[in-house]
């Protein structure tokens, strides 16, 4: 329609497209800039999961969340209740 020249990339196989890092590249992981980047990503991910959990708690109405202890007590009875037709 418009006859635009578009550059295309051809990948013949996954092994040809992916190049594993060399030992010199792995040595760069100990540089200050890289360590700072890793710490920043970790802090951002932690904050994101904390904010998500807080938002879900605010949206939840009704009975509070079940604890791990309550869930672990219910698990063995679940298949029996399902077989007997007493599922909620």
HELIX and SHEET records of a PDB file:
HELIX    1   1 UNK A   14  UNK A   17  1                                   4    
HELIX    2   2 UNK A   23  UNK A   27  1                                   5    
HELIX    3   3 UNK A   28  UNK A   30  5                                   3    
HELIX    4   4 UNK A   32  UNK A   59  1                                  28    
HELIX    5   5 UNK A   68  UNK A   84  1                                  17    
END                                                                             
